[in-house]
C-alpha cells in the first residue's frame, strides 16, 4: 500500500474492505497533489499562504490595479484520464486594462488626448460650433475597461431656426441662448431677421 503523509489521511468511517482502503490511501497520498500553480505577471493568488493543492482543491487569481484578468480566475486541481493530478484550466493572465478611444462626432477631446487610454486616464470634450454637449464633458477610464460616465455626444437638435420680425423704432431687445449668451439687435433694424441660435455668439451694437 502506498503510504502518504499522515496529515493528509482521513478515515470518516471504519474500512472493512482492503481494496477500498488501498484506493483511499492512493487518493490521499502526496501523489494526488497538483503541481504548484504558476506565477503570473501583474497578479497573484488570493490565498498565497496555501501550499498543498490536493485533488478537489482550487486556487483563485487576482490582478494588480490597472490590469484585467483574461481566462478563468479560479482553476481546480482535478484528476485526468490517467488519474494524474492536473489543473482544470490554463493559468489565467493579467492584461493591462484599456478603454476604447473615445470618439465624439462633431466634437473633440480638448484635454487628455492620447493614443492608448488606461485606468485613471481622463478625457475632456468640447463640441464643434453649432452643437451642444449631452452628457459629461469629463470622463474617466475605469478598472473594468469602460468609461465613466459614458462618452458624451454632441447634438444639434436643441438648435432651431428662430424667425424674428423686427420693426423700426422698437426698443433694443435681448434674446437668451441655451447657454445664456445674449444677442442684442438694434431698435432701428427693419425687416425680418433670420437668426440661428448658433449665431448668438455675435453681438450687434
C-alpha positions as CSV (number, residue, x, y, z in Angstrom):
1,X,0.0,0.0,0.0
2,X,1.3,3.4,-0.9
3,X,1.9,5.5,2.2
4,X,1.3,9.2,2.3
5,X,1.8,12.0,4.7
6,X,-0.3,11.1,7.8
7,X,-1.6,14.6,8.0
8,X,-3.4,14.1,4.7
9,X,-5.1,10.9,5.7
10,X,-8.8,10.9,6.6
11,X,-10.9,7.9,7.7
12,X,-14.5,9.1,8.0
13,X,-15.6,5.5,8.7
14,X,-14.1,2.1,9.5
15,X,-12.8,0.4,6.4
16,X,-13.5,-3.3,6.2
17,X,-12.6,-3.7,2.5
18,X,-8.8,-3.7,1.9
19,X,-9.2,-2.7,-1.7
20,X,-11.3,0.3,-0.7
21,X,-8.7,1.3,1.9
22,X,-6.0,0.9,-0.7
23,X,-7.7,3.2,-3.1
24,X,-8.4,5.7,-0.4
25,X,-4.8,5.8,0.6
26,X,-3.8,6.3,-3.0
27,X,-6.2,9.2,-3.2
28,X,-5.0,10.9,-0.1
29,X,-1.3,10.4,-0.7
30,X,1.1,13.1,-1.8
31,X,1.0,11.7,-5.3
32,X,-2.5,13.2,-5.6
33,X,-1.2,16.8,-5.2
34,X,-1.2,19.1,-8.2
35,X,2.0,21.0,-9.0
36,X,2.4,24.4,-7.6
37,X,0.3,26.9,-9.6
38,X,2.4,29.1,-11.9
39,X,3.1,32.7,-11.0
40,X,1.6,35.3,-13.3
41,X,2.8,38.8,-14.3
42,X,0.9,41.6,-12.6
43,X,-1.1,39.3,-10.5
44,X,-1.1,36.6,-7.7
45,X,-3.2,34.0,-6.0
46,X,-5.7,35.4,-3.5
47,X,-4.5,33.0,-0.8
48,X,-0.7,33.0,-1.1
49,X,-0.3,31.0,2.1
50,X,-1.8,27.9,0.6
51,X,0.9,25.4,-0.5
52,X,-0.8,22.0,-0.8
53,X,-3.3,21.5,-3.7
54,X,-4.9,18.1,-3.5
55,X,-7.5,16.9,-5.9
56,X,-10.7,18.8,-5.3
57,X,-9.0,22.0,-4.1
58,X,-8.9,25.2,-6.1
59,X,-7.0,28.5,-6.4
60,X,-8.2,31.9,-7.5
61,X,-6.0,34.5,-9.1
62,X,-6.4,38.3,-8.9
63,X,-4.7,41.0,-10.9
64,X,-3.0,44.2,-9.8
65,X,-4.8,47.5,-10.2
66,X,-4.9,48.6,-13.8
67,X,-4.9,45.0,-15.1
68,X,-7.8,42.8,-16.1
69,X,-7.8,39.0,-15.8
70,X,-8.0,37.0,-19.0
71,X,-9.3,33.5,-18.7
72,X,-10.9,31.8,-15.7
73,X,-9.8,33.4,-12.4
74,X,-10.4,30.1,-10.5
75,X,-8.8,26.8,-11.5
76,X,-9.3,23.4,-9.8
77,X,-7.0,20.5,-9.1
78,X,-8.5,17.5,-10.8
79,X,-7.5,14.0,-12.0
80,X,-7.1,13.5,-15.7
81,X,-8.0,10.3,-17.6
82,X,-4.9,8.6,-16.2
83,X,-5.7,9.7,-12.7
84,X,-2.8,12.1,-12.8
85,X,-3.4,15.4,-10.8
86,X,-3.6,18.4,-13.1
87,X,-5.1,21.8,-13.2
88,X,-8.5,22.1,-14.8
89,X,-7.9,25.2,-16.8
90,X,-4.9,27.1,-18.3
91,X,-3.4,29.6,-16.0
92,X,-5.1,33.0,-16.4
93,X,-3.2,36.1,-17.5
94,X,-3.3,39.7,-16.4
95,X,-3.5,42.2,-19.3
96,X,-3.3,46.0,-18.9
97,X,-6.8,47.4,-18.8
98,X,-7.5,49.7,-21.7
99,X,-10.6,51.8,-22.6
100,X,-11.6,52.3,-26.2
101,X,-10.6,55.6,-27.8
102,X,-13.5,58.0,-27.1
103,X,-14.7,59.3,-30.4
104,X,-17.3,62.0,-30.4
105,X,-18.9,63.0,-33.7
106,X,-19.0,66.8,-34.2
107,X,-16.7,67.3,-31.2
108,X,-13.2,66.7,-30.0
109,X,-11.0,65.9,-26.9
110,X,-9.5,69.1,-25.6
111,X,-7.6,67.6,-22.7
112,X,-6.2,64.2,-22.1
113,X,-5.9,63.1,-25.7
114,X,-3.6,60.1,-26.1
115,X,-3.1,57.0,-28.3
116,X,-3.8,54.5,-25.5
117,X,-6.2,55.1,-22.6
118,X,-5.5,53.1,-19.4
119,X,-7.0,53.0,-15.9
120,X,-7.5,56.5,-14.4
121,X,-6.8,58.3,-17.7
122,X,-9.2,61.2,-18.1
123,X,-10.6,62.8,-21.3
124,X,-12.3,66.2,-21.6
125,X,-14.6,67.1,-24.6
126,X,-15.8,70.1,-26.4
127,X,-18.4,70.2,-29.2
128,X,-17.9,72.0,-32.5
129,X,-19.7,75.3,-33.0
130,X,-23.4,74.7,-33.6
131,X,-23.6,71.6,-31.3
132,X,-24.4,71.2,-27.7
133,X,-22.8,68.6,-25.4
134,X,-25.2,66.0,-24.0
135,X,-23.6,64.1,-21.1
136,X,-20.5,64.8,-19.0
137,X,-17.7,66.8,-20.5
138,X,-15.1,64.9,-18.5
139,X,-14.9,61.0,-18.3
140,X,-12.5,58.6,-16.6
141,X,-11.3,55.1,-17.7
142,X,-12.4,52.6,-15.0
143,X,-10.8,49.3,-13.9
144,X,-13.3,47.3,-15.9
145,X,-12.1,48.9,-19.2
146,X,-15.2,51.2,-19.6
147,X,-15.6,54.9,-19.5
148,X,-17.5,56.6,-16.6
149,X,-19.6,58.5,-17.1
150,X,-20.4,57.2,-20.7
151,X,-18.8,59.0,-23.6
152,X,-21.0,62.1,-24.4
153,X,-22.5,63.1,-27.7
154,X,-22.6,66.4,-29.5
155,X,-26.2,67.1,-30.5
156,X,-27.7,69.8,-32.8
157,X,-31.3,69.1,-32.0
158,X,-31.6,71.9,-29.5
159,X,-30.6,74.5,-32.0
160,X,-33.6,75.6,-34.1
161,X,-34.2,78.4,-36.6
162,X,-35.8,81.4,-35.0
163,X,-37.5,83.9,-37.3
164,X,-37.8,87.3,-35.6
165,X,-39.8,90.1,-37.1
166,X,-38.1,93.3,-36.0
167,X,-39.8,96.6,-36.6
168,X,-38.3,100.1,-36.8
169,X,-38.2,102.3,-33.7
170,X,-38.6,99.5,-31.1
171,X,-36.5,99.3,-28.0
172,X,-33.4,97.1,-28.0
173,X,-34.3,93.6,-27.1
174,X,-32.2,90.7,-25.6
175,X,-32.7,87.1,-26.7
176,X,-31.2,84.5,-24.5
177,X,-29.5,81.4,-25.9
178,X,-29.5,78.0,-24.2
179,X,-26.1,78.9,-22.7
180,X,-27.2,82.3,-21.6
181,X,-25.2,84.2,-24.2
182,X,-27.2,87.4,-25.1
183,X,-27.7,88.7,-28.6
184,X,-28.7,92.4,-28.9
185,X,-30.5,93.5,-32.0
186,X,-30.9,97.2,-32.8
187,X,-34.1,99.3,-32.5
188,X,-33.7,100.7,-36.0
189,X,-33.4,97.4,-37.7
190,X,-36.3,96.8,-40.1
191,X,-37.4,93.7,-41.9
192,X,-37.2,90.1,-40.9
193,X,-34.2,88.9,-39.1
194,X,-33.4,85.2,-39.6
195,X,-31.2,84.0,-36.7
196,X,-30.0,80.6,-35.7
197,X,-29.1,80.2,-32.0
198,X,-25.6,79.3,-33.1
199,X,-25.0,82.9,-34.2
200,X,-25.8,84.3,-30.8
201,X,-22.2,84.4,-30.0
202,X,-22.2,87.6,-32.1
203,X,-23.4,90.9,-30.6
204,X,-24.7,93.7,-32.7
205,X,-24.3,97.3,-31.5
